[in-house]
Amino acid sequence: MFPVPPPVTLDAGLVSAYRTIVGDHWAPGLDHRLGAALSGAAAPLVHPALVLVMSTGASTVATKRVIANLFYRDVILHRPVHLGQTLRTETRVLAMADASPKPGVAPRGKVLLGMTTTADDEVVLEYQRCALLPCRGEVTAGHADDLGPTANPLDLATYERAIPGHWKLDPLGPTDGWDVGQSRPDDLRDVVDNATGLVRLSHNLAAAHRDAERSPYPVRLVYGGHTVALAHTSLDRTVAGMATLLGWHSCNHTAPVFEGETLGFEHTLIEERVVDHGRIRAVRVVVDAERDGRSVTVLDWTPVIWTT
């Protein structure tokens, strides 16, 4: 277990700063009256993407020298989070394995981490992530643990227990009639800016996101949570009747992202499960960056959402 970073209380200032950096089109969080009608709680709802950003930022106590984050797995949001609650994240090592050697590249290793985030001491978020790190010496450490697949088989029933059962979806309006297999490109692209602002806001300690001299690239590496948060904002404005995020089936950072790049988003409904009071949907979100006159896929992400 790594030292636990200082817990963070989610106040209105933090939420506003997050919205300034990545935007926010999640109606239940923007409209407090709608959020109260939906959840039955007086305290305003906090965007689940912000909860993930703060949690993954806190988990960097284990990855200060990170080269890249390879994948996330088994992300489950157990319950909604409200303004005024305090997040606390614990990080532990689950497995380690040497990375394949590359000519001219210093030895590297993969570490599989397990994270648990609580809100006012109740577990709200659990997940795993795999990071690529430099070895301390000139040779590999000799670790050969089985890290498992980047994603387990998709089973929407797994996420059903994360649905807030007392929520009433009627205030969100009717479903949008999205067919499985149908893709929805977002006509609105977005630029990656104020990257260090989100790094500081989330208490992310990875040096590569703050200092170009500590980056494996000639410039600073953008925090992966920044790319995911922009993708989530795109998803929110693309899907009608969005109630909340239940989890991530998978999240693969397929290429680095750099500040100033313009990102494009495409959303494809890959699976749907109708429940008594809504729909569980798995959406494949592909994010491309405009780079050197060509399009580079930088994120392949499959969130699981709950909608009307």
ROTI-990766 format. One record per atom (N, C-alpha, C): residue in one letter; y, x, z. Coordinates in pm, whole numbers, padded with zeros to 5 digits, always signed. Each point is the difference from the previous one (the first is absolute). Layout:
! ROTI-990766
AYXZ;...
//
This chain:
! ROTI-990766
M-00119+00085+00000;M+00119-00085+00000;M+00125+00088+00000;F+00093-00030-00088;F+00125+00074-00005;F+00102-00060+00097;P+00102+00075+00038;P+00105-00056+00084;P+00060-00125-00065;V+00026-00101+00079;V+00057-00124-00053;V+00151+00015-00010;P+00057-00022-00121;P+00146+00008-00013;P+00067-00108+00085;P+00129+00014+00026;P+00070-00104+00077;P-00016-00137-00064;P-00038-00101+00076;P-00004-00136-00056;P+00137-00043-00051;V+00000-00092-00096;V+00124-00044-00065;V+00013-00151+00011;T+00113-00045+00055;T+00028-00143+00005;T+00067-00042-00131;L-00055-00103-00061;L+00051-00048-00130;L+00122-00088+00024;D+00119+00058-00019;D+00123-00077+00020;D+00065-00032-00135;A+00107-00076+00005;A+00065-00045-00123;A+00058+00117-00080;G+00046+00104+00068;G+00055+00115-00071;G-00105+00072-00082;L-00118+00018+00058;L-00109+00067-00072;L-00041-00083-00122;V-00011-00130+00017;V-00037-00088-00111;V+00104+00007-00111;S+00127+00000+00037;S+00107+00006-00101;S-00003+00133-00076;A-00025+00110+00071;A-00007+00130-00065;A-00115+00004-00100;Y-00113-00057+00039;Y-00116-00006-00090;Y+00033-00079-00126;R+00067-00113+00015;R+00036-00083-00115;R+00097+00073-00093;T+00088+00080+00056;T+00095+00075-00081;T-00072+00100-00089;I-00107+00060+00051;I-00070+00105-00073;I-00097-00056-00104;V-00080-00101+00036;V-00106-00046-00091;V+00016-00145-00044;G+00098-00072+00055;G+00013-00140-00035;G-00097-00085+00080;D+00011-00131-00015;D-00086-00093+00073;D+00016-00136-00064;H-00110-00052-00058;H+00004-00133-00062;H-00101-00093+00068;W-00040+00034+00123;W-00098-00082+00072;W+00074-00112+00072;A-00011-00120-00053;A+00080-00113+00049;A-00018-00029+00149;P-00123+00002+00055;P-00013-00032+00143;P+00074+00097+00093;G+00023+00123-00046;G+00075+00095+00082;G+00149-00008-00023;L+00041-00035-00123;L+00142-00009-00032;L+00063-00126+00058;D-00072-00111-00004;D+00050-00130+00045;D-00066-00030+00135;H+00073+00019+00108;H-00059-00018+00133;H-00041-00144+00027;R+00068-00094-00062;R-00041-00140+00016;R-00134-00025-00067;L-00018+00056-00119;L-00128-00013-00069;L-00110+00070+00079;G+00031+00120+00051;G-00100+00073+00078;G-00044-00077+00123;A+00095-00066+00067;A-00033-00079+00119;A-00084-00122-00037;A+00035-00065-00111;A-00078-00117-00045;A-00141+00042-00038;L-00014+00119-00053;L-00131+00051-00042;L-00085+00040+00119;S+00059+00080+00090;S-00077+00060+00108;S+00002-00078+00131;G+00101-00085+00016;G+00014-00072+00127;G+00059+00084+00110;A+00043+00123-00031;A+00057+00090+00101;A+00150+00011-00018;A+00071+00014+00110;A+00146+00010-00006;A+00044+00138-00048;A-00074+00104+00036;A+00037+00137-00038;A-00021+00020-00150;P+00098+00059-00070;P-00013+00021-00145;P-00119+00089-00034;L-00059-00025-00117;L-00111+00081-00048;L+00050+00131-00058;V-00079+00105+00015;V+00028+00131-00057;V-00091+00020-00121;H+00056+00050-00109;H-00078+00021-00122;H-00122+00088+00032;P-00120-00044-00040;P-00118+00081+00029;P+00003+00138-00065;A+00072+00014-00113;A+00012+00132-00063;A+00077+00096+00090;L+00099-00050+00075;L+00073+00085+00094;L-00092+00045+00113;V-00086-00088+00045;V-00097+00037+00105;V-00088+00115-00050;L-00045-00009-00127;L-00083+00107-00058;L+00080+00129-00012;V+00124-00009-00045;V+00083+00120-00014;V+00018+00071+00134;M+00027-00077+00104;M+00020+00061+00132;M-00130+00058+00053;S-00111-00066-00025;S-00130+00050+00048;S-00041+00127-00073;T+00008+00000-00132;T-00041+00119-00074;T+00095+00116+00028;G+00128-00030+00021;G+00093+00106+00039;G-00041+00062+00132;A-00037-00083+00096;A-00042+00051+00132;A-00128+00081-00009;S-00087-00033-00098;S-00127+00071-00011;S+00014+00142-00051;T+00122+00038-00044;T+00020+00135-00052;T+00004+00106+00110;V-00018-00040+00125;V-00022+00100+00105;V-00121+00087-00036;A-00091-00056-00083;A-00121+00073-00039;A+00014+00070-00134;T+00107-00027-00075;T+00008+00050-00138;T+00138+00061-00029;K+00051+00078+00091;K+00133+00059-00019;K+00004+00095-00119;R-00115+00060-00035;R-00004+00096-00110;R-00067-00060-00124;V+00007-00130-00014;V-00074-00070-00105;V+00038+00049-00140;I-00102+00010-00085;I+00020+00027-00143;I+00006-00132-00076;A-00090-00092+00036;A-00004-00132-00065;A-00079-00095+00088;N+00033-00128-00009;N-00083-00102+00062;N-00089-00057-00111;L-00131+00003+00021;L-00093-00033-00107;L-00030-00148-00010;F-00031-00064+00113;F-00029-00143-00005;F+00011-00062+00138;Y+00016-00134-00001;Y-00008-00082+00121;Y-00123-00090-00013;R-00058-00039+00112;R-00121-00081-00005;R-00003-00095+00120;D-00054-00121-00023;D-00026-00097+00108;D+00126-00032+00080;V+00109-00026-00071;V+00125-00036+00067;V-00004-00149+00033;I+00009-00031+00128;I-00002-00140+00044;I+00119-00024+00094;L+00082-00101-00033;L+00107-00046+00088;L-00052-00118+00081;H-00025+00023+00125;H-00068-00102+00081;H+00088-00118+00036;R+00131+00023+00009;R+00091-00110+00038;R+00142+00033-00044;P+00084-00102-00014;P+00139+00025-00039;P+00075+00075+00110;V+00108+00066-00041;V+00086+00071+00093;V+00139-00063-00004;H+00064-00010+00117;H+00130-00065+00011;H+00107+00098+00047;L+00123-00033-00035;L+00114+00080+00042;L+00000+00011+00153;G+00027+00120+00049;G+00002+00023+00144;G-00128+00059+00056;Q-00108-00002-00079;Q-00124+00059+00048;Q+00003+00151-00018;T-00081+00069+00080;T-00003+00146+00001;T-00131+00051-00056;L+00010+00083-00106;L-00118+00056-00065;L-00038+00134+00062;R-00130+00021+00015;R-00054+00127+00051;R-00124+00033-00083;T-00006+00121-00054;T-00109+00038-00090;T-00077+00120+00053;E-00132-00014+00008;E-00089+00109+00038;E-00075+00049-00123;T-00018+00131-00011;T-00066+00062-00115;T-00112+00090+00047;R-00115-00009-00064;R-00115+00082+00037;R-00069+00050-00126;V-00072+00112+00012;V-00076+00055-00112;V-00138-00064-00003;L-00039-00049-00118;L-00132-00060-00018;L-00097+00094-00070;A+00049+00080-00095;A-00088+00090-00075;A+00086+00104-00071;M-00063+00114-00035;M+00068+00107-00072;M-00094+00060-00104;A+00057+00042-00113;A-00080+00062-00106;A+00087+00098-00077;D-00059+00115-00037;D+00073+00095-00083;D+00024-00061-00138;A+00117+00027-00056;A+00029-00042-00136;A-00061+00100-00098;S-00028-00045-00121;S-00055+00088-00102;S+00098+00112-00030;P-00048+00125-00004;P+00092+00112-00027;P+00056-00006-00141;K+00125+00047-00014;K+00064+00009-00131;K+00055+00141-00019;P-00018+00058-00117;P+00050+00135-00025;P+00150+00011+00026;G+00039+00098+00079;G+00140+00024+00026;G+00062-00094+00101;V-00080-00088+00061;V+00051-00097+00098;V-00058+00034+00137;A+00085+00004+00102;A-00046+00030+00135;A-00100-00106+00047;P-00093+00037+00090;P-00101-00095+00047;P+00063-00125+00062;R-00063-00113-00029;R+00049-00128+00048;R-00116-00080+00059;G+00034-00099+00082;G-00102-00085+00059;G+00044-00145+00005;K-00097-00090+00006;K+00028-00142+00011;K-00030-00046+00143;V+00087-00083+00052;V-00022-00055+00134;V+00011-00152-00007;L-00100-00069+00053;L+00000-00146+00007;L+00049-00039+00139;L+00108-00076+00003;L+00063-00040+00125;L-00019-00149+00024;G-00010-00037+00127;G-00005-00141+00039;G+00123-00034+00082;M+00070-00108-00037;M+00123-00041+00067;M-00015-00139+00061;T+00058-00015+00119;T+00010-00130+00065;T+00143-00019+00047;T+00062-00109-00044;T+00137-00030+00039;T+00003-00128+00082;T+00070+00006+00112;T+00015-00118+00085;T+00145-00048-00002;A+00020-00128+00024;A+00132-00059+00019;A+00000-00065+00138;D+00083+00053+00088;D+00000-00046+00140;D-00142+00002+00056;D-00071+00110-00029;D-00134+00031+00053;D-00113-00084-00058;E+00028-00084-00100;E-00106-00072-00072;E-00025+00068-00134;V-00126+00019-00036;V-00031+00066-00127;V+00044-00090-00115;V+00084+00057-00089;V+00046-00075-00116;V-00045+00063-00132;L-00040+00127+00003;L-00028+00070-00125;L-00103+00110+00024;E-00101+00004-00087;E-00100+00107+00003;E-00028+00044-00144;Y-00020+00131-00019;Y-00029+00048-00135;Y-00044+00146+00007;Q-00044+00050-00116;Q-00034+00141-00016;Q+00080+00056-00117;R+00031+00128+00009;R+00060+00068-00115;R-00054+00141-00009;C-00003+00051-00123;C-00053+00133-00025;C+00112+00087-00056;A+00025+00113+00066;A+00108+00090-00041;A-00056+00134-00043;L+00071+00065-00091;L-00033+00135-00045;L+00094+00097+00070;L-00058+00100+00068;L+00078+00093+00081;L-00037+00144-00034;P+00092+00096+00020;P-00036+00141-00019;P-00085+00049+00117;C-00093+00090-00029;C-00077+00062+00107;C+00087+00102+00072;R-00034+00029+00126;R+00081+00093+00078;R-00018+00145-00046;G-00119+00033-00045;G-00026+00136-00042;G-00012+00014-00150;E-00057+00112-00042;E-00016+00031-00142;E-00134-00049-00056;V-00082-00060+00087;V-00129-00054-00044;V-00012-00142+00051;T-00088-00077-00065;T-00022-00138+00045;T-00067+00000+00137;A+00018-00111+00071;A-00047-00008+00138;A-00148-00029+00012;G-00064-00042-00108;G-00143-00029+00004;G-00034-00142+00042;H+00097-00091-00006;H-00029-00140+00034;H-00062-00070-00120;A-00099-00086+00026;A-00070-00069-00110;A-00039-00142+00040;D+00087-00067+00076;D-00029-00139+00039;D+00006-00092-00122;D-00076-00108+00006;D+00006-00103-00104;D+00119-00090+00028;L+00099+00006-00087;L+00121-00080+00020;L-00015-00143-00048;G-00107-00030-00073;G-00023-00134-00050;G+00082-00029-00125;P-00011-00120-00053;P+00071-00036-00124;P+00149-00021+00025;T+00077+00006-00108;T+00142-00029+00014;T+00025-00147+00035;A-00096-00086-00033;A+00010-00142+00035;A-00140-00057+00011;N-00020-00085+00099;N-00125-00073+00014;N+00000-00119-00096;P-00117-00060-00027;P-00002-00117-00090;P+00095-00110+00049;L+00068-00061-00095;L+00097-00104+00034;L-00072-00127+00045;D+00035-00047+00119;D-00054-00124+00055;D+00115-00074+00068;L+00052-00104-00067;L+00116-00070+00053;L-00028-00069+00133;A-00127-00029+00028;A-00034-00063+00128;A+00036+00091+00117;T+00002+00132-00025;T+00035+00095+00104;T+00142-00024+00052;Y+00088-00047-00090;Y+00141-00017+00036;Y+00030-00138+00057;E-00097-00089-00006;E+00026-00137+00045;E+00035-00005+00148;R-00060+00091+00078;R+00028-00001+00144;R+00143+00047+00031;A+00068+00061-00099;A+00137+00045+00022;A+00103-00109-00030;I-00044-00114-00051;I+00094-00109-00030;I+00055-00058+00131;P+00132-00013+00012;P+00057-00067+00118;P-00035-00149-00003;G-00102-00039+00072;G-00056-00134-00012;G+00095-00112+00036;H+00101+00029+00083;H+00092-00106+00044;H+00118-00018-00095;W+00013+00086-00101;W+00112-00013-00092;W-00014-00123-00089;K+00113-00059-00035;K+00003-00116-00089;K+00068+00044-00130;L-00075-00006-00112;L+00050+00053-00126;L+00086-00098-00081;D+00007-00126+00043;D+00075-00100-00076;D+00143+00043-00032;P+00073+00065+00094;P+00138+00037-00031;P+00014+00098-00117;L-00110+00067-00040;L+00006+00097-00109;L-00007-00065-00138;G-00034-00128-00006;G-00010-00067-00129;G-00137+00014-00061;P-00018-00049-00123;P-00132-00002-00064;P-00043+00138-00049;T-00129+00011-00031;T-00053+00123-00057;T+00055+00022-00140;D-00007+00125-00047;D+00062+00033-00128;D-00096+00000-00118;G-00126-00034+00021;G-00092-00013-00112;G-00035+00130-00069;W-00011+00106+00074;W-00036+00132-00055;W-00150+00004-00024;D-00042+00030-00122;D-00142+00005-00035;D-00056+00139+00023;V-00124+00006+00050;V-00068+00129+00019;V-00009+00072-00134;G+00036+00127+00000;G+00001+00080-00122;G+00136+00006-00069;Q+00092-00088+00040;Q+00132-00003-00064;Q+00090+00107+00061;S+00070+00074-00087;S+00094+00104+00043;S+00142-00052-00007;R+00081+00045+00094;R+00141-00037+00004;R+00085+00127+00011;P+00049+00049-00112;P+00093+00114+00008;P+00131-00046+00064;D+00058+00086+00083;D+00130-00028+00060;D+00107+00051-00096;D+00086-00089-00047;D+00106+00040-00093;D+00104+00091+00066;L+00004-00002+00133;L+00101+00078+00072;L-00062+00131+00050;R+00040+00111-00060;R-00043+00130+00051;R+00091+00042+00116;D-00040+00106+00071;D+00080+00042+00115;D+00003+00152+00008;V+00109+00051+00055;V+00017+00145+00011;V-00035+00044+00142;V-00057+00119+00012;V-00034+00057+00130;V+00121+00079+00048;D+00071-00053+00099;D+00113+00073+00056;D-00003-00009+00152;N+00085+00080+00064;N+00006+00004+00147;N-00139+00025+00060;A-00076+00088-00064;A-00136+00027+00046;A-00003+00059+00140;T+00091+00093+00029;T+00000+00059+00134;T+00044-00101+00105;G+00077-00103-00042;G+00038-00105+00094;G-00122-00073+00054;L-00094-00034-00087;L-00121-00069+00046;L-00088+00094+00080;V-00002+00128-00037;V-00076+00099+00077;V+00051+00005+00144;R+00130+00007+00017;R+00058+00006+00134;R-00019-00131+00075;L+00019-00111-00072;L-00014-00132+00064;L-00139-00019+00058;S-00102+00049-00072;S-00139-00020+00042;S-00052+00113+00088;H+00086+00099+00031;H-00038+00116+00081;H-00114+00078-00065;N+00001+00003-00133;N-00101+00075-00075;N+00028+00149+00017;L-00102+00076+00045;L+00017+00141+00032;L-00055+00094-00106;A-00043-00054-00115;A-00054+00085-00106;A+00113+00082-00062;A-00013+00133+00008;A+00108+00089-00046;A+00028-00015-00149;A-00103-00031-00079;A+00016-00010-00146;A+00097-00111-00040;H+00023-00097+00089;H+00090-00110-00031;H+00145+00031+00039;R+00022+00110+00074;R+00133+00034+00048;R+00055+00130-00059;D-00089+00090-00035;D+00040+00137-00034;D-00069+00042-00129;A+00078+00022-00106;A-00059+00038-00129;A-00078+00130+00010;E+00039+00089+00088;E-00071+00127+00014;E-00138-00017+00065;R-00021-00114+00064;R-00130-00029+00062;R-00084-00095-00085;S+00051-00034-00118;S-00069-00092-00091;S-00090+00079-00094;P-00113-00058-00042;P-00083+00067-00101;P+00061-00007-00140;Y+00116-00065-00013;Y+00070-00015-00127;Y+00138+00065+00011;P+00071+00018-00110;P+00132+00063+00007;P+00103-00082+00077;V-00028-00128+00021;V+00093-00088+00072;V-00077-00071+00111;R+00073-00071+00085;R-00064-00075+00108;R-00097-00105-00057;L-00108-00020+00071;L-00096-00104-00034;L+00041-00130+00070;V+00007-00109-00074;V+00037-00129+00060;V-00115-00052+00087;Y+00034-00049+00116;Y-00095-00064+00093;Y-00074-00111-00074;G-00134+00004+00004;G-00079-00100-00071;G+00030-00142+00044;G+00037-00017+00127;G+00036-00133+00048;G+00121-00057-00070;H+00087+00087-00051;H+00118-00045-00074;H-00042-00069-00130;T-00093+00063-00071;T-00049-00058-00126;T-00070-00133+00026;V-00083-00005+00105;V-00071-00124+00033;V+00100-00109+00039;A+00103+00036+00076;A+00098-00101+00043;A+00076-00058-00119;L+00036+00084-00098;L+00064-00052-00121;L-00094-00090-00078;A-00129+00038-00003;A-00099-00084-00068;A-00016-00133+00071;H+00007+00001+00132;H-00012-00125+00076;H+00119-00090-00026;T+00119+00060-00009;T+00119-00078-00032;T-00015-00067-00136;S-00055+00075-00096;S-00025-00058-00133;S-00101-00114+00008;L-00105+00019+00078;L-00102-00105+00015;L+00062-00126+00060;D+00086+00016+00100;D+00063-00115+00065;D+00083-00082-00098;R+00068+00068-00093;R+00084-00076-00092;R-00079-00053-00120;T-00126+00043-00012;T-00084-00042-00112;T-00088-00120+00035;V-00039-00011+00127;V-00096-00103+00045;V+00073-00110+00075;A-00016-00123-00045;A+00056-00114+00071;A-00094-00040+00114;G+00059-00057+00107;G-00082-00049+00110;G-00063+00110+00084;M+00063+00118+00004;M-00053+00113+00077;M+00016-00027+00150;A-00112-00008+00071;A+00005-00020+00144;A+00008+00135+00071;T-00101+00086-00022;T+00004+00130+00065;T-00104+00094-00061;L+00007+00123+00040;L-00099+00102-00037;L-00111+00000+00104;L-00124+00001-00046;L-00116+00006+00092;L-00055+00141+00012;G+00015+00080-00104;G-00051+00136+00004;G+00005+00065-00137;W-00056+00121-00007;W-00015+00072-00126;W-00147+00024-00022;H-00052-00042-00115;H-00137+00037-00032;H-00009+00147-00035;S+00100+00049-00075;S+00003+00141-00036;S+00144+00039-00029;C+00027+00131+00004;C+00131+00053-00033;C-00016+00146-00038;N+00016+00028-00128;N-00017+00135-00051;N+00130+00051-00061;H+00050+00110+00054;H+00118+00065-00058;H-00050+00092-00111;T+00010-00045-00123;T-00062+00069-00113;T+00084+00116-00054;A+00125+00006+00038;A+00088+00110-00041;A+00119+00002+00095;P+00067+00114+00014;P+00115+00007+00090;P+00119-00080-00054;V+00091-00035+00090;V+00124-00069-00035;V+00115+00086+00050;F+00108+00006-00080;F+00116+00081+00034;F+00125-00087+00001;E+00095+00038+00086;E+00122-00079+00013;E+00076-00004-00133;G+00056-00117-00028;G+00076-00020-00123;G-00082-00059-00113;E-00133-00006+00016;E-00083-00057-00106;E+00011-00152+00000;T-00022-00057-00118;T+00000-00146-00016;T-00144-00048-00008;L-00032-00100+00082;L-00136-00051+00009;L-00010-00138-00065;G-00113-00024-00068;G-00033-00131-00056;G-00126-00052+00066;F-00013-00133+00007;F-00108-00062+00078;F-00072-00107-00083;E-00132-00003+00013;E-00080-00106-00062;E-00103-00049+00101;H-00012-00132+00011;H-00087-00063+00099;H-00107-00083-00070;T-00126+00023+00035;T-00111-00074-00060;T-00084-00064+00110;L-00018-00131-00007;L-00085-00070+00097;L-00146+00029-00035;I-00071+00067+00091;I-00138+00040-00030;I-00104-00085+00072;E+00039-00065+00107;E-00096-00088+00069;E+00077-00097+00089;E-00055-00120+00017;E+00065-00103+00081;E-00104-00078+00078;R+00034-00035+00123;R-00088-00080+00084;R+00083-00112+00062;V-00037-00124-00031;V+00072-00116+00054;V-00052-00029+00140;V+00092-00009+00094;V-00035-00037+00136;V+00065-00134+00031;D-00028-00056+00118;D+00046-00135+00030;D+00151-00015-00010;H+00072+00106+00034;H+00145-00011+00005;H+00067+00114-00077;G-00048+00026-00121;G+00064+00101-00083;G-00100+00075-00087;R+00044+00113-00055;R-00083+00082-00088;R+00011+00146+00042;I-00114+00065+00009;I-00003+00144+00018;I-00011+00061-00139;R+00090+00093-00032;R+00004+00058-00133;R+00001+00153+00008;A-00084+00062-00080;A+00004+00145-00019;A+00074+00028-00129;V+00103+00082+00007;V+00085+00028-00115;V-00002+00150-00026;R-00032+00038-00123;R+00010+00142-00035;R+00142+00027-00048;V+00065+00092+00067;V+00139+00035-00032;V+00000+00143-00055;V+00044+00015-00122;V+00010+00132-00063;V+00147+00035-00016;V+00037+00118+00049;V+00139+00045-00005;V+00009+00123-00089;D+00092-00004-00095;D+00023+00112-00091;D+00138+00058+00023;A+00010+00132-00012;A+00129+00069+00009;A+00040+00050-00138;E+00128-00012-00029;E+00052+00055-00125;E+00030+00148+00023;R-00072+00087-00072;R+00011+00144+00026;R-00009+00079-00129;D+00104+00077-00029;D+00000+00088-00118;D-00030-00078-00128;G+00058-00119-00011;G-00016-00080-00121;G-00134-00069-00014;R-00079-00001+00107;R-00130-00069-00006;R-00023-00077+00129;S-00101-00087-00002;S-00033-00082+00115;S-00120+00059+00073;V+00014+00022+00130;V-00106+00060+00082;V-00039-00099+00110;T-00128-00035+00009;T-00046-00089+00107;T+00000+00077+00132;V+00074-00053+00099;V+00014+00070+00127;V-00066-00075+00116;L-00031-00127-00020;L-00062-00078+00108;L-00093-00104-00058;D-00120-00009+00058;D-00098-00105-00032;D-00037-00063+00133;W+00056-00118+00025;W-00001-00060+00134;W-00054-00142-00009;T-00089-00037+00089;T-00053-00136+00002;T+00024-00064+00136;P+00116-00066+00018;P+00023-00075+00123;P-00075-00133-00003;V-00025-00053+00118;V-00060-00132+00014;V+00103-00087+00069;I+00040-00109-00065;I+00109-00084+00047;I-00049-00141+00029;W+00080-00072+00074;W-00028-00142+00030;W+00115-00081-00056;T-00033-00098-00086;T+00103-00080-00067;T-00037-00148+00008;T+00093-00083-00046;T-00029-00143-00011;T-00102-00023-00112;
//
